[in-house]
Amino acid sequence: MPLFNMLSKLAQALFVIMLTTLPGTAEQQAIEHGTSFSRIYQAQQTSALDRLPQIVTTSGANVTIVWDNTTILIDPTGSQIQYAAYGSPDIVVLTRAHPDHLSVRTMIGMLRRNTVVLAPQAVINELPLMISNNVITPFEIGAVQRVDGLEFTATAAVSENSDQTDIGVIIGKDNTRIYISGYTGATTQMAGLRDINAAVISLAEGTDLREMARAAAKISPDLLVVNAYGNDNRKLRDFRTEMKKLNRAIKVQASESF
């Protein structure tokens, strides 16, 4: 009997895998083949997440992305030790001229001569010569740069404490796109983003959680990584609650700083 049960479970697993490769939506497959839609959807969602590059967040602003053989740092600050495992970055994106996002001390000695730095002019103005020589300009709102086979698009970042020059960024390769919001509240542009596979959003001071959740639900990424400034666990919990009301299919993950 134990052997029979084992074979039965194996047959069920193979059946679900077979269904996820059939044409049509998961829901159609479930209807046509009389199996569980939730089980099929879970298999498809896992597959989508497996295709994403490595995304690591360590605080309200810092994001590390390892995409194939390219290492990207967004707003690196704090101790260089936390980045040691990734080696010198190939690309650095700086989103605003504020100590939470811009640390010259962190970057000096960590960047190679050929490290590409993308930043708005307001940030470049704050950089010493040894770093600003690396910068590709312009990278203002709406600008597009292509580096190491990746496409970088600067988006608007707007909050009650932000500058009009602050940016977020969309990073794309092949059919995968990752959105890093930067220090921003919900914006019309954010809510209008489509074909985003993963998003990293920051719950900045004064952020309207419901408004931000609505924008994130409209983006509808497979993975949503949330940074809350000040490690505000209550804010994160409230945001998760709002997201469950709007789109339970999105995997919501907290920053590693929680």
C-alpha positions in Angstrom: 0.0 0.0 0.0 2.7 2.6 0.8 4.2 1.9 -2.7 0.8 2.4 -4.3 0.4 5.7 -2.5 3.8 6.9 -3.6 3.1 6.0 -7.2 -0.2 7.8 -7.0 1.3 11.0 -5.7 4.0 10.8 -8.4 1.3 10.4 -11.1 -0.6 13.5 -9.7 2.6 15.6 -9.7 3.4 14.6 -13.3 -0.2 15.4 -14.3 0.1 19.0 -12.9 3.4 19.5 -14.6 1.9 18.4 -17.9 -1.0 20.7 -17.5 1.2 23.8 -17.0 2.8 23.2 -20.4 -0.5 23.0 -22.2 -1.7 26.0 -24.2 -4.3 28.4 -22.7 -4.5 30.0 -19.3 -4.2 28.1 -16.0 -7.9 28.6 -15.3 -8.9 27.2 -18.7 -6.6 24.2 -18.1 -8.3 23.6 -14.8 -11.8 23.7 -16.3 -10.9 21.5 -19.3 -8.9 18.9 -17.3 -10.8 18.9 -14.0 -7.8 19.7 -11.8 -7.1 22.4 -9.2 -6.6 25.9 -10.6 -4.7 27.0 -7.4 -2.2 24.1 -7.8 -1.6 25.0 -11.5 -1.3 28.7 -10.7 1.2 28.0 -7.9 3.4 25.9 -10.3 3.3 28.7 -12.9 4.1 31.4 -10.3 7.1 29.4 -9.0 8.4 29.1 -12.5 8.0 32.9 -13.1 9.9 33.7 -9.9 12.7 31.2 -10.8 13.4 33.2 -13.9 14.1 36.4 -12.0 17.7 37.5 -11.2 18.9 37.6 -7.6 17.5 40.6 -5.8 18.8 41.5 -2.4 17.6 44.5 -0.3 19.3 45.5 3.0 17.7 48.7 4.0 15.2 51.4 3.0 17.2 52.3 -0.1 19.9 49.7 -0.9 19.2 47.1 -3.6 21.7 44.6 -5.1 20.8 42.8 -8.3 22.9 40.0 -9.8 21.8 39.4 -13.3 23.7 36.7 -15.1 27.3 37.9 -14.7 26.4 41.6 -14.1 26.3 43.0 -10.6 24.1 46.2 -10.1 24.0 48.3 -7.0 21.2 50.8 -6.4 21.9 53.5 -3.9 24.8 51.6 -2.0 25.3 53.0 1.5 26.6 51.7 4.8 29.4 49.3 5.3 31.2 47.9 2.3 31.2 44.5 4.0 27.6 43.8 3.1 28.6 44.0 -0.6 31.9 42.0 -0.3 30.3 38.8 -1.5 29.4 40.4 -4.8 32.8 41.9 -5.7 33.1 45.2 -7.4 29.9 46.3 -9.1 29.6 46.6 -12.8 26.9 49.2 -12.7 25.8 51.6 -9.9 22.5 53.5 -10.1 22.0 56.5 -7.8 18.5 57.9 -7.4 18.8 61.0 -5.2 21.2 63.3 -3.4 20.4 62.3 0.2 22.6 60.4 2.7 20.1 57.5 2.8 20.8 57.0 -0.9 24.1 58.5 -1.6 27.3 57.6 0.3 30.6 58.5 -1.3 32.4 56.8 1.6 30.7 53.5 0.6 31.6 53.8 -3.0 35.2 54.9 -2.8 37.5 51.8 -3.0 34.6 49.6 -4.1 34.1 50.8 -7.6 36.4 49.8 -10.5 37.5 52.3 -13.1 35.2 50.8 -15.6 32.2 50.7 -13.2 29.3 52.6 -14.9 27.5 55.0 -12.7 24.0 56.2 -13.7 22.6 59.3 -11.9 20.7 62.5 -12.3 22.8 65.7 -12.6 21.7 66.8 -9.1 23.4 63.6 -7.8 26.5 64.0 -10.0 27.0 67.4 -8.6 27.6 65.8 -5.2 30.2 63.3 -6.4 34.0 63.7 -6.2 35.9 63.6 -9.4 37.1 60.0 -9.0 33.5 58.8 -9.2 31.9 61.4 -11.5 34.4 60.5 -14.2 32.6 57.1 -14.5 29.2 58.6 -15.0 27.2 58.3 -18.1 24.8 61.2 -18.6 22.1 62.1 -18.9 20.1 59.9 -16.6 17.2 62.2 -15.8 13.6 61.2 -15.8 12.7 59.5 -19.0 16.3 58.8 -20.1 17.3 55.4 -21.4 20.8 53.9 -21.1 22.0 50.5 -22.3 24.9 48.9 -20.4 26.1 45.3 -20.5 23.1 44.1 -22.4 20.7 45.7 -19.9 18.3 48.5 -20.6 17.9 51.2 -17.8 15.0 53.6 -17.9 14.8 56.5 -15.3 11.3 57.0 -13.9 9.9 59.8 -11.7 10.1 59.5 -8.0 7.9 61.9 -6.1 7.2 62.3 -2.3 6.6 65.1 0.1 10.4 65.2 0.9 11.8 64.4 -2.6 13.4 66.6 -5.2 11.9 67.0 -8.7 15.0 65.4 -10.0 14.7 62.1 -7.9 14.4 59.0 -10.0 13.3 55.4 -9.9 14.6 52.9 -12.5 13.3 50.1 -14.6 16.0 47.5 -15.6 15.2 45.2 -18.5 16.7 42.3 -20.3 15.1 40.0 -22.8 11.5 39.6 -21.6 12.2 40.4 -17.9 11.8 43.9 -16.3 12.5 44.9 -12.7 11.2 48.2 -11.3 13.0 50.0 -8.4 10.7 52.8 -7.2 13.3 55.0 -5.4 12.1 57.3 -2.7 8.5 58.0 -3.8 4.9 57.8 -3.1 2.4 56.4 -5.6 2.5 58.2 -8.9 0.4 58.1 -12.0 3.4 56.8 -13.9 3.9 54.0 -11.4 0.3 52.9 -11.6 0.6 52.9 -15.4 3.6 50.5 -15.5 3.0 47.2 -17.2 5.0 44.0 -18.0 6.9 44.3 -14.7 8.1 41.0 -13.4 9.5 42.2 -10.1 9.2 45.5 -8.2 11.0 46.9 -5.2 9.0 49.7 -3.7 9.8 52.0 -0.7 7.2 53.1 1.8 8.6 56.5 2.3 7.6 58.9 5.1 4.1 60.1 4.6 3.3 57.4 2.1 -0.4 56.7 1.6 -0.4 52.9 2.1 -3.7 52.3 0.3 -2.7 54.5 -2.6 0.7 52.7 -2.9 -1.0 49.3 -2.6 -3.4 50.2 -5.4 -0.5 51.3 -7.6 1.4 48.1 -6.8 -1.6 46.0 -7.6 -2.0 47.6 -11.0 1.6 46.9 -11.8 0.9 43.3 -10.8 4.5 41.9 -10.6 5.1 38.3 -9.8 7.3 39.5 -6.9 6.9 42.7 -4.8 9.7 43.5 -2.4 8.8 46.2 0.2 11.2 48.5 2.0 9.7 50.5 4.9 11.9 53.4 6.1 12.8 53.1 9.8 12.0 49.4 9.8 8.4 50.2 10.5 6.9 46.7 11.0 3.4 48.1 11.6 3.5 50.0 8.3 4.6 46.8 6.5 1.9 44.8 8.1 -0.8 47.3 7.1 0.6 47.4 3.6 0.4 43.6 3.3 -3.2 43.7 4.5 -4.1 46.1 1.7 -2.3 44.0 -0.9 -4.2 40.9 0.1 -7.5 42.8 -0.5 -6.4 43.9 -3.9 -4.3 41.1 -5.4 -3.5 38.0 -3.4 -1.6 36.5 -6.4 1.4 38.8 -5.9 4.1 37.4 -3.7 4.9 40.2 -1.2 8.4 40.0 0.4 9.8 42.2 3.1 13.3 43.8 2.8 16.0 41.8 4.6 16.3 44.6 7.1 13.1 43.3 8.8 
